Amino acid sequence: MKFVVLIHSNPQPWGHPTSDLTAEYQALPAEKKAALGAHWDKVFGEADAAGEIVYGCALGDPSTSVVLGYDEGPVASDGPYAESKEHLAGFFVIDVETQARAREIAEAFACPGDTIELRPTMRPGCEA
């Protein structure tokens, strides 16, 4: 089963890892930051070693994006135009045996100041 782990964040300034640059994460005690980092390293390392991490990519500053719509043809405008202050900061595609395992991996990405979305992938023409 393939899932995508979407990382939504709004660090100031924009950079990666996003959690290092959010006010919420920076306000944490050093011990909590170390514990979150160690947990992520463990879970991600195990998933990577097991071949569950298919691909991942950090995304550039959302102010450099272009938003494409359609009105009798493609229409481009400067981005981003999200409904909230958070923007898609990066993603990982994972291939796991169960949704529970996907959630375990996705939960390791959760840090103060970030929102993590876990969503199954679909092939065009396939049912969910």
N, C-alpha and C positions, 0 to 999 in steps of 0.2 A: 504494500500500500504506500503510495507516495503522498506526501503532505508538503505544504510550503509553510515555513515559519516566517511571518512578516513582522518586522521590527518597526514600530511607529515611534518617533521621538521628535524632540525639538531642542537639541542642545544649542547653546550659545557660547562660543561660536560653533558653527557646524563642523563636525569632525567625528572620527571613529576611534575607539568604540564610543558610541553615543552616550552610554551611561556615564562614562568618565566626565562628560561635559554638561550634564544636567544639574541644575541647582539642587534637586532632590537627592541625587546620588552624592554630590559633593558635601551635603550636610550630614551624611552618615558618619558615625565613628569609624576610625581606621580598622578596628577589629571586624565590624560588620562588612566593610568593603572587602577585606581580605577573605572573609568567609564566603561571600557571594562569588568572588573571583575563583576561589578554590573549588566551589561546587560546580561552577560553569566549566572550569578546566577538566574536572573529573568526568562529568556527564558528556561533554563535547568530545573529550579524548577517547572515551569508551565508544561513543557512537561512530567517531571517525575510524577507529581501529576495527570496528565491526562492519565497516562499509556502508553504514546507514546515512552518512553525509554524502549526498550526490553532488551538490554544488551550493556555493554561497557567494554573496556579493554585497559589499557596502555600496551605497549609492551616494552620489555627489550632492552638493548643496541644492536644495529645492529651488532656490532662486534662479538656478540655471536651467530649469526645466521648461518645456514647451507643452502646453495643453492642447490637444487636438479634439475638436468637436466635428459635427457634420451638419451642414445646412445646404443641401443641394450640391455638396462637395465638401472636401476637408476644409476646416477653418482652424487656423492656429492662433493661439494667444500666449502671452507670457504666463508662466506659472509661478508658483503653484496656487491653486485655488481650492484648497482643502476646506472642509466645513469646520475644522478645528485647528488648533495651533500645531498639532503633531503632523508630521509628514512621514512617508515611507522612507526609512533610513537604510534598509538593507533587507536581504532575505536569504534563506537557506532552503534548499529542496532536500528532503530526507526520504528515505525508502526503508520502511520498517514493517514488522510483522503485524502490529496491532495499533489501534488508535491510542490505547493506553501508553504504549511506548512512545508514540509521537508526542503525546502530551507531556510525558516525563522529560523528553528532550526540550520541548518548547518552554517548559517551566524553568529550565536552567537559564534561559535568556531573560527572564523577568527581573528587572531592576527598577528601583525608584526613578521616576521620570520617563520611563519607556512603557509602551503598551505592546504586548506581543499578541499576535493573531495567528492561530493555527487553523489551516484550512486544507481539506483534501484537494488533490489535483484531479483534473478530468482530462480525458483525451477528447478532441472534437468529435461530436456525434455520439458520445457515450453518456449514459445516465449517471447521475450522481451515486 
